[in-house]
Structures are given as C-alpha cells and as structure tokens.
C-alpha cells in the first residue's frame, strides 16, 4: 500500500512539475512573439521613414525645377500668376520635410495615443473581436 501512495505522490509531483514547465514555456513563447512583433513594427516604421526621406529628395528636386520655371516665367511676363503654383507646392514640400526629418512622427504617435485613451469607440471592430467559433464557422464555410 505504501508503494502505491509513493508512486501516486511521485506522479502528482511529475504532473505539477510538467505543468510548471509548460507554463514557463508558454510564457517564454509569448514574450518572444511580443518581441518579434515589436521588431517587425520597428522595421516597418524605419522603412516608412526612409521612404518618406526618399520621396522628399524627389519632391525637393521637382520643387526646385518648378521654382526655376515659375520664376523664369514671372521674370519674362511680369505676371504674378506664374509664381502662384509655388504656394501649394511649398506646403507639400514643408509637410514632407516635417515627416522625414522633424517631429511629425512623434506628433502622430501622440495623437494616436490620445485617440486610444479618449476615443476607443472609433477603433471598435464591426461585430466585435473574432472568436474561435466565428473563425471555425468561416473556415468550415469554405
């Protein structure tokens, strides 16, 4: 009888140890997934910033050529309408410069945080979060 109790106690201890091991493994897996998702987010943001800087170079070149052309047309005709296109083009150039090199991204992040804190209803998914049942039902429809 004592050996049966000893075996049962050993099995319970092994089961408890196995559960603890599984919990630690799941925790480590979740932490790795969070870090991986964050690294992917950082890489995507870096790519978008680099894209914005590249676009600024092209747009800046276009703006320089347009400025020379508009000023040339203004000097030739003395018509102020020739330089009017520089105004909206200047706003676009300023926006691109702000996005690529100044603090537009932190301002956007701040606005996003404000929305997340104060206007959560704007981010609600239609029909709420998907559940296992809705996912399985959609999978079985195919």
C-alpha positions in Angstrom: 0.0 0.0 0.0 2.9 2.3 0.8 4.4 1.8 -2.6 1.1 2.8 -4.3 1.0 6.0 -2.3 4.6 6.7 -3.2 4.0 6.2 -6.9 0.9 8.3 -6.8 2.8 11.1 -5.0 5.6 10.9 -7.5 3.2 11.0 -10.4 1.4 14.1 -8.9 4.8 15.8 -8.4 5.8 15.0 -12.0 2.4 16.3 -13.2 2.9 19.5 -11.2 6.5 19.9 -12.5 5.3 19.3 -16.1 2.5 22.0 -15.7 5.0 24.5 -14.4 7.4 23.7 -17.3 4.5 24.1 -19.8 3.5 27.4 -18.2 7.1 28.7 -18.4 7.4 27.6 -22.0 4.1 29.3 -22.9 5.3 32.5 -21.2 8.6 32.4 -23.0 6.9 31.8 -26.3 4.5 34.7 -25.7 7.4 37.0 -24.8 9.3 36.0 -27.9 6.2 36.7 -30.1 5.8 40.1 -28.5 9.4 41.0 -29.1 9.2 39.7 -32.7 6.1 41.7 -33.4 7.8 44.8 -31.9 10.9 44.3 -34.0 8.8 43.9 -37.1 6.9 47.1 -36.2 10.1 49.0 -35.7 11.5 47.7 -39.1 8.3 48.8 -40.9 8.4 52.2 -39.3 12.1 52.6 -40.2 11.2 51.6 -43.8 8.3 54.1 -43.9 10.6 56.9 -42.6 13.2 56.0 -45.2 10.5 56.0 -47.9 9.5 59.5 -46.8 13.0 60.8 -46.9 13.5 59.3 -50.4 10.2 60.9 -51.5 11.4 64.2 -50.1 14.5 64.1 -52.3 12.5 63.6 -55.4 9.8 66.1 -54.4 12.5 68.6 -53.5 14.1 68.2 -56.9 10.8 68.7 -58.6 10.1 71.8 -56.4 13.5 73.3 -57.3 12.8 72.8 -61.1 9.3 74.2 -60.7 10.6 77.2 -58.8 13.2 78.0 -61.5 10.5 77.6 -64.2 7.9 79.7 -62.3 10.4 82.4 -61.6 11.6 82.4 -65.2 8.0 82.7 -66.4 7.4 85.6 -63.9 10.5 87.5 -65.0 9.6 87.1 -68.6 5.9 88.0 -68.3 5.8 90.0 -65.1 2.6 88.1 -64.4 2.3 87.2 -60.7 0.1 84.2 -61.6 3.2 82.4 -62.8 4.5 82.0 -59.2 1.2 81.1 -57.6 1.8 77.3 -58.0 4.8 77.7 -55.7 2.5 78.3 -52.7 0.7 74.9 -52.6 3.9 73.1 -53.7 5.6 74.8 -50.8 3.1 73.4 -48.3 3.6 69.9 -49.7 7.3 70.3 -49.5 7.1 71.5 -45.9 4.9 68.6 -45.0 7.3 66.1 -46.5 10.3 67.7 -44.7 8.4 67.7 -41.4 7.6 64.0 -41.9 11.1 63.0 -43.0 13.3 65.0 -40.6 11.3 66.9 -37.9 8.9 65.8 -35.3 5.8 64.8 -37.3 6.0 61.1 -36.3 6.1 61.8 -32.6 3.1 64.2 -33.0 1.2 61.5 -34.9 2.1 58.9 -32.2 0.8 61.4 -29.6 -2.4 61.8 -31.4 -2.8 58.1 -31.8 -2.3 57.7 -28.0 -4.9 60.3 -27.3 -7.3 58.5 -29.6 -6.6 55.2 -27.9 -7.2 56.8 -24.4 -10.1 59.1 -25.2 -11.9 57.8 -28.3 -11.8 54.0 -28.0 -15.2 53.7 -29.8 -13.5 54.8 -33.0 -11.4 51.7 -33.0 -14.1 49.2 -32.3 -14.3 46.3 -34.8 -17.6 45.7 -36.6 -19.2 42.7 -34.8 -16.6 42.8 -32.0 -13.5 40.6 -31.7 -13.5 37.4 -33.7 -14.0 34.3 -31.5 -12.9 30.7 -32.1 -16.4 29.8 -33.0 -16.7 32.6 -35.7 -13.3 31.6 -37.1 -14.2 28.0 -37.3 -17.6 28.8 -38.8 -15.9 30.8 -41.5 -13.3 28.1 -42.1 -16.0 25.4 -42.5 -18.0 27.5 -45.0 -15.1 27.2 -47.5 
